[in-house]
Amino acid sequence: MMVGHDETHSAPRYDRQLLLDGSKRNAVLQLWEVERYGTDSFGNADYVSIFGMPPRDWYTRGVRLLGRTAVECTRDDLGDAIGRDIAAVAAMAPKGSGTLVLDPFAGSGNTLYWILRHLPNARGVGFELDRGVFTLTSENLDALGLSVDIMNADYAEGVAAVDVDPGELVIAFIAPPWGDALSATSGLDLRRTSPAITEIVDFLARRFEANRLLCAVELHETVDPTSLDAVTSRFDWSVQRIYDLNATGENHGILIGTVRWKP
C-alpha cells in the first residue's frame, strides 16, 4: 500500500496538543500523520507501535486510529513492560479459581492485549464509552483477528455487569483520560483525571468486595505527591514502576496496588 503526502503537510507540528485537543482529535489519521506524530514528538516514526507491529504494518492490515487514540494508546514497549510487571505480582497471589482482567478505559485495546499475553490463562474484558473510539477499536481487532473483548459501555455500568467468581483474582488496569490532569510543570495530578483515580479504586473495591483485587494505575514519571498518597492509602500493599523508554520528563509507569491481600 502506497501512502504519500506532499509538502503542504509540512505544518502544523504533529504533537499532543494537535491530536488530543486540536483539529485532529476525532480525525482518522493517515499513515503519514501517525508517523509524523512519532517523528515530531519523539524522534521516532515507529513510536505508535501497537499489537506488536510498527505503524506501517498495522496500517497495511487495516488498523486505523483517531488522533486522540494515537496519543492516549499504550504503545507496545510500554504495554509489554506493564503486562510483565502485573503478571509478576499476580503470580504471588494466593491460588484461586482463576483471573479476571478488566480495562475500564480500553481505548485502542492494546494494553489489555499485552496484559493477556502475559496472563494467557486469564479472561479479560475492556470497556470504552466513546462510540467513535469503540467502533474503530472493534474494527481493528476484527481486522487483526484478535479475540480481545471490548464493550461500548461506561466503566461503572460495564464493570457492574461482569460475572465474577468469588475465588477469582480481579486485575484492573486504570488509565482514564488525563486531559488537563497532566501539567508540564507539576506532572500528573491523579485527582484531576476523568474520573478521579480514587473514585475508580473505591468503586472497584466495593464492586469486588468478595475478591482479591490488583489495581495497576498508569502514572507519569512526575506525579503530584499528595494525589499519589491519596491513591496508595487505599491499598494494602503497593509498588511504583517508571519505565525508562522515553526522554527524561516523558516517561510513563504504573502504580500496582493490592486490596485484601499482599504479595
N, C-alpha and C positions, 0 to 999 in steps of 0.2 A: 504494500500500500504506500503510495507516494503522498506525503502531506507537505505542501510547500507554503511559503509565505514570502511576501515582498518587503521592500524597505519601509513601507508605510507602517509596518509592525515594530519599528524601532522604538516607539513610545506608545503608551506610558511604561514606566517601570512596573514589572510584574512582582508585586510584593504582597505582604499580608493585608495591607490597607486596601489595595485594589480588589483582591479576590474575596476578602472576608467582609469588608464594609463598603466597597465601591461598586462600580458598574458591572463587574464580573461575578458578583456574589451568587446569583442564580442562573448564570450562563453556563451552558455545557461547553467546556473548554476543548479546543482543538489540541492535537498533539504538540504543535509548536508552542502553544501557550503553556501547557504543563511543563515542557522542558525549559521554556523561558523563565517561568516562576522559579524552577530549581536553579537555573544559572544566575538570575538576577539576585535572588535572595540568599543562596547558599553556595554559589560557585560550582554547582553540580547539576547537569541536565537530567541526570537519573535520580534526583533526590526523591521524587514521588514514586518510589518503587513499592508496589503493593502486590499481595498474593504471590510473592516470590518472583516477581518479574519487574524489569525496568519499564518506564513508560511506553517506549516504542513497542515492546512485546505485548503488554496488556491492552494497549490501544488497538493494535492489529487484531487482537482476538475479540474485539467488540466492547471492551470496558470503556465507560465514559464517566467523567466526574464533573460536578458543578465546581465553580470557583471556590465556594466556601468549603467544600469537601476536600479539595486539594490541599487547603491549609489545615483543616481540622483532622484529617485522617492520620492514623498511626502508620507510618511507613514501615517497611519490612525490618530494618535493623532494630528499630525501637520495639516493634511488635514481638520480634524473636526474643529480645532481651527480657521484655515484660513477661512473656509466656514462660521462659525458663525460670525466672525468679518466683513466679506464682506457683509453678509446678513443684519447685524445690520445697517451698513452705507447705504446700498441700500434702506432700509426701510424708510430712511429720504429724499429720492429723491422726487421731485415733481411727482405727478401721471402722467403717460403717457400711451402709448399703449401696453407696455409690457417690457420684459427684455431679452436681448441677452447676453449670457456669452461666451466669447472666451478664449481659451487656445492656444496661438500661438506656444507653445513648449510643446506639450501634454505628451510626454514620455509614462509612464505607463497608463495615463488617470485617475489616482487616485485623483489628485487634482480637475479635472473637475467633477468627480463623487461626491466628497464631497461638492463642491460648489453648484451643482444642488440639492443635498439632502437638503440643507438649503434654496434653492430658487426653490421649487417644481413647480412653475408656469412659470419658465423661460425656454427658449430654449437655447441649448448650442452646440457648435462645437469646436473641437480641431484640431490642425494641427501638423503633425510630419514628418519632411523631411527625416530622416534616414529610409531607406527602411527596414532594419532588425528590428529596434525598432517598426516601424509601423506594420509590419507583425505579430510580437509576440503580440503586444497590441491588434490588431484586433482579433486574435485568442483567446486571454484571455477574451476579452469582450464577444465574442460569447460563450465561454465555460461557462461563468457565467450567460449568458442570460441578459446582461445589455444593455440598449438602450442608450449608450454614443457614440455620433457620432464623429469619428476621421477620418481625411482625410490625405492622403500621399501627402503633399504639403509644399512648402516653406511658411513661415509665411506671408510674404508680398503678395504673389500671392493668397494664400488662403483667407486672410482677405479681399483683394481687391474684391474677387468674392462673398463675403457674401451678401445676400439680407438683407436689414435693413430698417425698417420704421423710418421716422424722429422722431416719438414720442417715440421710444424705448430708454430705458436706456441701454447703452452698457457697459458691465463689462469685463475687460481683466485681466487675471492673467498672469503676466510677469515673467517668470523664464527661461531665455535662459541658455545654458550651461555655467557654471562658469569657467571651465578649469583652467588656471593659474591665474584667477582673484581673487581667494581666497588664501591668504598668511597666514601662521602660525604666522607671526609677525605683519602684518599690517591689517589683516582681508580682507574683501571683497571690491574690487575696482569696482564700478558699471560702470566705463569707459572701463573695460577690459573684460567684459562678451562678448559672441559671439552670436549675435551682441551686441553693447553697449546699455544699458538701455535707454539712452537719445535718441538714434536713433529710438528705438521702440516706445517710448512715442510720439515723434514728428510725426512719421508715423501714429499712431492711431488717434492723434488729427486732422491731415489733412484728413484722410480717413473718419472719422465720424464727420465732421465739422458741421453737422446739428443736432447732437445728444448730449445729456448729456453723459459724459464719466466718468467711475470709473476705475482706474487702481490700481491693487494690485501687488506690486513688491516684490518678495521674497528677504529677507535680511538675512545676518548673524549677530549675536549679536555684532560683531566688524565690522564696516564699515568705509572705508576711508571718512572722513568728507567732503572733497572737492567734491568727486564724489557724495555723498549724497545730498549736496547742489545743485549740477547741476541738479539732478532729481527733487527735491522738488520745485525748481524755476519754473518748468513747470506747476505746479498745482495751482488752485485757493484756494485749501484747502488740508491739508494733516495731517495724524496722523501715528505714528510708533508704532508697536507692536512687542515685542520679547517674545517668548513662552518658559517658564522655563520647558522644557521637557527632556533636556539632562544635562550632566555635564557642569559646567561653561567653556565657551570657545567653546562649541559645539552646542549652541542653534541657531535656526533659527527664523525668524519672517517675517513680511511684512510691507511695507510702502503703505498705502492706500491714494491715491490722486484723486481729482476730477477736471474735466475740464468743464467749462461752467455751474457750479452750486456749491453750498456749502450746506452741511448738516445743 
